[in-house]
Amino acid sequence: MLDRNFVPTKPFPSFKWKWASLQCTESINDPVVLLGVLFRMNKFDSTGIKFSSEQFGQELQQLEDDIRDSISINLGGRVGERNIIRNSGQYWKALNLIPSNTRGEIELTEFGRKVANRQISQTEFSAIIVKTFTLPNPAIQSKEECDLWLRHGLRIHPLHIILSILMRLYEKDRESAYLTILELTEIVIPLSGCGSASIDDYVSFIELYRLGNLDLSHWPNCCTGANDVRIAREFLLFLANYGYVLKSHDRLKIREQFYINSLIIDEIKEILFEPIEAGVLLEIERKRSNGTRNNRPNQRAFRRDVLDACKRCVITNFEMPEILEAAHIKPFKYHGEDTIANGFAMRTDIHILFDTGHLRISDQGIIELSQTARLDYGSAIPRRIEIPDFINRDFLRWRWENYNGI
């Protein structure tokens, strides 16, 4: 353990945590944007079409139009020579979704293609990033910068560090299992630069700070640039967007608290310290699906209305109300309405598959299963269904084109 009077020093003047782009656009980190843009890239992958092309620009405008009611982001205006990939491509490069050396033509990595083709679920995607995102990151940092990190013996996994700290805080006191932006930027990041801090050291200094017993005035500033605090916040936003932490709302972002999601605490622990297994990911998806549903304010009335309209599971034709639930087509999180036009009656297990992206329904009623779901459900799920007349097919199109589950 480091002594409580220990003061870290910067290993080199430019040391900081970099999350993707220096031109911050926090909304890009939302899965519907990050993966929605990727799905649209996939339409032109390796065809010679450029990111600056009119065709790709039209796709970005469609995405912006689709998410306008829930996410404010300028996609349609970031086309042509000053296109979104030229200005913010590091968001996709940093996560190995597109090549770091792209020369303007739309091309995905093998990992990017698997995500875009739904061979990798959103939960699996985020788990892989948690385990593998490393600094220095040659996809977004120069060779000289990476060499500087390595010469000082530094190679860190920032998302892993954050979740490990939150896990340890949770074990000690569940109410204190959170991090603020200030704690991340002024305690965690400086300590990570010394190369010898353990998770217990991070936790100890955070606890001292919260008790008013830590003087940070002599600690190094690792966020000297205009956007450095915002870039550091991206790490916590990623974890919040993919359900690992829950974000409090504070008018001052520096005081936002990011709590570990206690609903999936055991699964987070396994992801951190064990090889990623399908069973763990499915359990995360099941718990998050159930938890998200139970927190919706109008869920009971929505279920009543949808079941009155549908009577039976739209996929399996099961009629027992005890095992039927109401599934939002356009998710509630993205301003999906609580009406029968936006709801299917689904058997409980089918609802989980639908929520988590393992079962998809096109606006023409075509059913698509993930590789995982196909193993157990392939012979039991029809290839096509009749869409009830009261369903708004544009909600189905929205989900098909933009959403990959929780």
C-alpha positions as CSV (number, residue, x, y, z in Angstrom):
1,M,0.0,0.0,0.0
2,L,1.2,3.5,-0.8
3,D,1.7,5.8,2.2
4,R,-1.2,8.2,2.7
5,N,1.2,11.1,2.3
6,F,2.3,9.8,-1.1
7,V,2.1,12.4,-3.9
8,P,2.3,11.0,-7.5
9,T,4.3,12.7,-10.2
10,K,3.6,12.8,-13.9
11,P,5.7,10.2,-15.7
12,F,6.1,12.8,-18.6
13,P,4.5,16.2,-19.3
14,S,1.9,15.0,-21.8
15,F,0.6,12.1,-19.7
16,K,-3.2,11.9,-19.7
17,W,-6.0,9.5,-20.5
18,K,-7.3,9.8,-24.1
19,W,-10.7,8.5,-25.0
20,A,-11.0,8.6,-28.8
21,S,-11.2,12.0,-30.3
22,L,-9.7,15.3,-29.2
23,Q,-12.8,16.9,-30.7
24,C,-15.3,15.8,-28.1
25,T,-18.8,14.8,-29.1
26,E,-20.1,12.9,-26.1
27,S,-23.3,11.9,-28.0
28,I,-21.2,9.8,-30.3
29,N,-20.6,7.4,-27.4
30,D,-24.3,6.6,-27.2
31,P,-24.7,3.1,-28.8
32,V,-27.5,4.2,-31.1
33,V,-25.0,6.8,-32.6
34,L,-21.8,4.8,-32.4
35,L,-23.2,1.6,-33.7
36,G,-25.9,3.3,-35.8
37,V,-23.2,5.0,-37.8
38,L,-21.3,1.6,-38.0
39,F,-24.4,-0.2,-39.4
40,R,-24.6,2.5,-42.1
41,M,-20.9,2.2,-42.9
42,N,-21.5,-1.5,-43.3
43,K,-23.8,-0.9,-46.3
44,F,-20.7,0.5,-48.2
45,D,-17.9,-1.6,-46.6
46,S,-15.1,-2.2,-49.1
47,T,-17.1,-0.9,-52.1
48,G,-14.8,2.1,-52.8
49,I,-17.5,4.5,-51.5
50,K,-15.9,7.3,-49.5
51,F,-16.9,8.7,-46.1
52,S,-17.2,12.1,-47.9
53,S,-19.7,10.7,-50.4
54,E,-23.2,11.9,-50.9
55,Q,-24.5,8.3,-50.4
56,F,-23.0,8.1,-46.9
57,G,-24.0,11.6,-46.1
58,Q,-27.6,10.7,-46.9
59,E,-27.4,7.7,-44.5
60,L,-26.0,10.0,-41.7
61,Q,-28.9,12.4,-42.3
62,Q,-31.4,9.6,-42.0
63,L,-29.8,8.6,-38.7
64,E,-29.9,12.1,-37.4
65,D,-33.6,12.4,-38.4
66,D,-34.3,9.1,-36.6
67,I,-32.8,10.0,-33.3
68,R,-33.6,13.8,-33.3
69,D,-36.3,13.3,-30.6
70,S,-33.9,11.8,-28.1
71,I,-30.3,12.7,-29.0
72,S,-29.1,16.1,-30.3
73,I,-26.2,15.6,-32.6
74,N,-25.2,17.0,-36.0
75,L,-24.6,14.1,-38.3
76,G,-26.2,15.3,-41.6
77,G,-24.0,18.4,-41.4
78,R,-20.8,16.5,-41.0
79,V,-20.4,15.3,-44.5
80,G,-18.3,16.0,-47.5
81,E,-14.6,16.8,-47.0
82,R,-15.2,17.7,-43.4
83,N,-17.1,14.5,-42.7
84,I,-17.6,12.9,-39.3
85,I,-14.9,10.3,-39.8
86,R,-12.3,12.9,-40.7
87,N,-13.2,14.9,-37.6
88,S,-14.2,12.3,-35.1
89,G,-13.2,9.0,-36.6
90,Q,-11.1,8.1,-33.5
91,Y,-14.3,7.0,-31.8
92,W,-14.5,4.1,-34.2
93,K,-10.8,3.6,-34.6
94,A,-10.1,3.5,-30.9
95,L,-12.5,0.6,-30.5
96,N,-11.1,-1.3,-33.5
97,L,-14.3,-0.9,-35.6
98,I,-12.6,0.8,-38.6
99,P,-8.9,0.6,-39.5
100,S,-6.6,3.3,-38.0
101,N,-5.0,3.9,-41.4
102,T,-8.2,4.5,-43.4
103,R,-7.6,6.7,-46.4
104,G,-11.1,8.0,-46.8
105,E,-12.8,4.9,-48.3
106,I,-15.4,3.1,-46.1
107,E,-13.9,0.0,-44.7
108,L,-14.5,-2.0,-41.5
109,T,-12.2,-4.2,-39.5
110,E,-13.1,-7.8,-39.1
111,F,-14.3,-7.0,-35.5
112,G,-16.3,-4.1,-36.9
113,R,-18.0,-6.3,-39.5
114,K,-19.0,-8.8,-36.8
115,V,-20.5,-6.1,-34.7
116,A,-22.2,-4.5,-37.7
117,N,-23.7,-7.8,-38.9
118,R,-25.0,-8.5,-35.3
119,Q,-22.7,-11.5,-35.0
120,I,-21.5,-9.9,-31.7
121,S,-24.2,-8.6,-29.4
122,Q,-24.1,-5.2,-27.9
123,T,-23.4,-6.7,-24.5
124,E,-20.5,-8.8,-25.9
125,F,-19.2,-5.8,-27.7
126,S,-19.0,-3.7,-24.5
127,A,-17.5,-6.6,-22.5
128,I,-14.7,-7.0,-25.1
129,I,-14.0,-3.2,-24.9
130,V,-13.9,-3.3,-21.1
131,K,-11.3,-6.0,-21.2
132,T,-9.2,-4.9,-24.1
133,F,-9.2,-1.1,-24.3
134,T,-5.6,-0.2,-23.5
135,L,-3.5,2.9,-23.1
136,P,-1.4,3.6,-25.0
137,N,-3.6,2.9,-27.9
138,P,-1.8,2.9,-31.3
139,A,-5.1,3.3,-33.1
140,I,-5.5,6.9,-31.8
141,Q,-2.0,7.8,-30.6
142,S,1.2,8.3,-32.6
143,K,4.1,5.8,-32.4
144,E,6.2,8.4,-30.6
145,E,3.5,8.8,-28.0
146,C,3.0,5.1,-27.5
147,D,6.8,4.6,-27.2
148,L,6.8,7.3,-24.5
149,W,4.3,5.4,-22.4
150,L,6.1,2.1,-22.9
151,R,9.5,3.6,-22.0
152,H,8.0,4.5,-18.6
153,G,6.6,1.0,-18.2
154,L,3.0,2.2,-18.5
155,R,0.3,0.0,-20.1
156,I,-3.1,0.4,-18.5
157,H,-6.7,-0.8,-18.9
158,P,-8.7,2.3,-17.9
159,L,-12.2,0.8,-18.0
160,H,-11.0,-2.2,-16.1
161,I,-9.4,0.1,-13.5
162,I,-12.6,2.1,-13.0
163,L,-14.8,-0.9,-12.6
164,S,-12.3,-2.6,-10.3
165,I,-12.3,0.5,-8.1
166,L,-16.1,0.6,-8.0
167,M,-16.2,-3.1,-7.2
168,R,-13.9,-2.6,-4.2
169,L,-15.9,0.4,-3.0
170,Y,-19.1,-1.7,-3.3
171,E,-17.6,-4.5,-1.2
172,K,-16.7,-2.0,1.5
173,D,-19.9,0.1,1.5
174,R,-22.5,-0.1,-1.2
175,E,-23.6,3.5,-0.8
176,S,-20.0,4.7,-1.6
177,A,-19.6,2.7,-4.8
178,Y,-19.4,5.6,-7.2
179,L,-16.9,7.9,-8.9
180,T,-17.2,11.5,-9.8
181,I,-15.4,13.2,-12.7
182,L,-13.3,15.1,-10.2
183,E,-12.2,11.9,-8.5
184,L,-11.3,10.4,-11.8
185,T,-9.3,13.3,-13.1
186,E,-7.6,14.4,-9.9
187,I,-7.0,11.1,-8.1
188,V,-7.4,8.1,-10.4
189,I,-5.6,9.3,-13.5
190,P,-2.6,10.8,-11.6
191,L,-2.2,7.6,-9.6
192,S,-2.3,5.5,-12.8
193,G,0.8,7.4,-14.0
194,C,3.0,6.1,-11.2
195,G,2.7,2.5,-12.5
196,S,2.6,0.9,-9.0
197,A,-0.8,1.8,-7.6
198,S,-3.0,-1.1,-6.6
199,I,-6.8,-1.0,-6.6
200,D,-6.6,-0.7,-2.8
201,D,-4.4,2.4,-3.3
202,Y,-7.0,4.0,-5.5
203,V,-9.8,3.3,-3.1
204,S,-7.8,4.4,-0.1
205,F,-7.0,7.8,-1.6
206,I,-10.6,8.3,-2.8
207,E,-11.8,7.5,0.8
208,L,-9.3,10.0,2.3
209,Y,-10.5,12.7,-0.2
210,R,-14.1,12.1,0.7
211,L,-13.3,12.4,4.4
212,G,-11.5,15.7,3.8
213,N,-8.1,14.2,4.7
214,L,-6.4,14.4,1.3
215,D,-4.7,17.6,0.1
216,L,-4.7,17.5,-3.7
217,S,-3.0,20.9,-4.1
218,H,0.4,19.3,-4.7
219,W,-0.9,16.5,-7.0
220,P,-0.2,16.8,-10.7
221,N,-2.7,18.1,-13.2
222,C,-3.2,15.5,-15.9
223,C,-6.0,17.5,-17.6
224,T,-4.2,20.6,-18.8
225,G,-5.9,20.8,-22.2
226,A,-9.2,22.5,-22.9
227,N,-11.1,19.3,-23.5
228,D,-9.1,16.9,-21.2
229,V,-11.8,16.7,-18.5
230,R,-14.5,16.0,-21.1
231,I,-12.3,13.3,-22.7
232,A,-11.8,11.7,-19.3
233,R,-15.5,11.7,-18.7
234,E,-15.9,9.6,-21.9
235,F,-14.7,6.6,-20.0
236,L,-17.5,6.9,-17.4
237,L,-20.0,7.7,-20.2
238,F,-19.1,4.5,-22.0
239,L,-19.7,2.4,-18.9
240,A,-23.0,4.3,-18.3
241,N,-24.2,3.8,-21.9
242,Y,-23.6,0.1,-21.8
243,G,-25.2,-0.4,-18.4
244,Y,-22.1,-1.0,-16.1
245,V,-22.7,2.1,-14.1
246,L,-25.7,4.3,-13.4
247,K,-25.3,8.1,-13.7
248,S,-26.7,10.6,-11.3
249,H,-27.9,13.9,-12.6
250,D,-26.2,17.0,-11.4
251,R,-26.2,20.4,-13.0
252,L,-22.4,20.5,-12.6
253,K,-20.9,17.6,-14.6
254,I,-17.8,17.6,-12.3
255,R,-20.1,16.5,-9.5
256,E,-21.9,13.7,-11.4
257,Q,-21.8,10.4,-9.6
258,F,-21.4,7.2,-11.6
259,Y,-22.6,4.3,-9.4
260,I,-21.8,0.7,-10.2
261,N,-24.9,-1.2,-11.4
262,S,-25.5,-3.5,-8.4
263,L,-28.0,-5.5,-10.5
264,I,-25.2,-7.1,-12.4
265,I,-22.4,-6.9,-9.8
266,D,-21.5,-10.6,-10.0
267,E,-21.4,-10.6,-13.8
268,I,-19.2,-7.5,-13.8
269,K,-16.8,-9.3,-11.5
270,E,-16.7,-12.3,-13.8
271,I,-16.1,-10.1,-16.9
272,L,-13.2,-8.3,-15.1
273,F,-11.4,-11.4,-13.8
274,E,-12.4,-14.4,-16.0
275,P,-12.5,-15.1,-19.7
276,I,-15.7,-13.8,-21.3
277,E,-18.3,-16.6,-21.4
278,A,-21.7,-16.6,-23.2
279,G,-23.6,-17.6,-20.0
280,V,-22.3,-14.5,-18.2
281,L,-23.3,-12.2,-21.1
282,L,-26.8,-13.7,-21.3
283,E,-27.3,-13.3,-17.6
284,I,-26.3,-9.6,-17.9
285,E,-28.8,-9.2,-20.8
286,R,-31.6,-11.0,-18.8
287,K,-31.1,-8.9,-15.7
288,R,-30.7,-5.6,-17.5
289,S,-33.8,-6.4,-19.7
290,N,-35.9,-7.2,-16.6
291,G,-34.5,-4.2,-14.6
292,T,-35.1,-1.7,-17.4
293,R,-38.6,-2.9,-17.9
294,N,-39.6,-2.7,-14.2
295,N,-38.4,0.9,-14.0
296,R,-40.7,2.2,-16.7
297,P,-43.4,4.4,-15.1
298,N,-46.3,3.3,-17.4
299,Q,-45.3,-0.3,-17.9
300,R,-48.5,-1.8,-16.3
301,A,-50.9,0.2,-18.4
302,F,-48.7,-0.4,-21.5
303,R,-48.9,-4.1,-20.9
304,R,-52.6,-4.1,-20.4
305,D,-53.2,-2.2,-23.7
306,V,-50.8,-4.3,-25.7
307,L,-52.1,-7.6,-24.5
308,D,-55.7,-6.4,-25.1
309,A,-54.8,-5.6,-28.7
310,C,-52.5,-8.6,-29.4
311,K,-54.0,-11.5,-27.2
312,R,-51.0,-13.7,-28.0
313,C,-47.2,-13.8,-28.5
314,V,-46.5,-12.3,-31.9
315,I,-43.7,-14.9,-32.5
316,T,-44.9,-18.1,-30.8
317,N,-48.7,-17.6,-30.6
318,F,-48.7,-18.5,-26.9
319,E,-51.9,-17.1,-25.2
320,M,-51.4,-17.5,-21.5
321,P,-51.4,-14.0,-20.0
322,E,-49.2,-15.2,-17.1
323,I,-46.2,-15.6,-19.5
324,L,-46.9,-12.7,-21.8
325,E,-45.3,-9.3,-21.6
326,A,-45.4,-6.0,-23.6
327,A,-42.3,-5.2,-25.6
328,H,-41.5,-1.7,-26.8
329,I,-40.5,-1.7,-30.5
330,K,-38.9,1.7,-30.4
331,P,-37.2,1.7,-27.0
332,F,-38.6,3.9,-24.2
333,K,-35.1,5.3,-23.7
334,Y,-35.2,6.8,-27.2
335,H,-38.7,8.3,-26.7
336,G,-40.6,5.2,-27.8
337,E,-44.3,5.8,-27.0
338,D,-46.4,3.7,-24.6
339,T,-49.0,2.8,-27.2
340,I,-50.2,-0.3,-29.0
341,A,-48.6,1.1,-32.2
342,N,-45.2,0.6,-30.5
343,G,-45.8,-2.7,-28.8
344,F,-45.8,-6.4,-29.3
345,A,-47.1,-9.0,-26.9
346,M,-44.3,-11.5,-26.4
347,R,-43.6,-14.6,-24.3
348,T,-41.1,-13.7,-21.5
349,D,-38.1,-15.4,-23.1
350,I,-38.9,-14.0,-26.5
351,H,-39.1,-10.5,-25.0
352,I,-35.6,-10.9,-23.6
353,L,-34.3,-12.0,-27.0
354,F,-36.0,-9.0,-28.6
355,D,-34.7,-6.5,-25.9
356,T,-31.2,-7.7,-26.2
357,G,-31.0,-7.8,-30.0
358,H,-30.8,-11.6,-30.4
359,L,-34.2,-11.5,-32.2
360,R,-34.9,-8.8,-34.8
361,I,-38.1,-8.1,-36.8
362,S,-38.1,-6.0,-40.0
363,D,-41.0,-3.8,-41.0
364,Q,-41.9,-6.6,-43.5
365,G,-42.1,-9.2,-40.7
366,I,-38.8,-10.9,-41.5
367,I,-37.3,-12.6,-38.4
368,E,-33.5,-12.6,-37.9
369,L,-31.8,-14.5,-35.0
370,S,-28.3,-14.0,-33.7
371,Q,-26.0,-17.0,-33.9
372,T,-26.4,-17.5,-30.1
373,A,-30.2,-17.5,-30.3
374,R,-30.2,-19.7,-33.4
375,L,-28.6,-22.6,-31.4
376,D,-31.6,-22.9,-29.1
377,Y,-34.5,-21.2,-31.0
378,G,-33.7,-21.8,-34.6
379,S,-36.3,-24.5,-35.2
380,A,-38.9,-22.9,-33.0
381,I,-39.0,-19.4,-34.5
382,P,-40.8,-18.7,-37.8
383,R,-38.8,-16.9,-40.5
384,R,-41.6,-14.4,-41.0
385,I,-44.6,-13.1,-39.2
386,E,-47.7,-11.0,-40.1
387,I,-47.3,-7.5,-38.6
388,P,-50.6,-6.5,-37.0
389,D,-52.3,-3.6,-38.7
390,F,-52.2,-1.4,-35.6
391,I,-48.3,-1.5,-35.5
392,N,-46.4,1.5,-36.8
393,R,-44.0,-0.1,-39.2
394,D,-41.7,3.0,-39.1
395,F,-41.0,2.0,-35.5
396,L,-39.9,-1.4,-36.7
397,R,-37.7,0.2,-39.4
398,W,-36.2,2.5,-36.7
399,R,-35.2,-0.5,-34.6
400,W,-34.0,-2.6,-37.5
401,E,-31.7,0.2,-38.8
402,N,-30.5,1.8,-35.6
403,Y,-30.7,-0.5,-32.5
404,N,-28.8,-3.5,-31.4
405,G,-30.3,-4.2,-28.0
406,I,-29.4,-3.2,-24.5
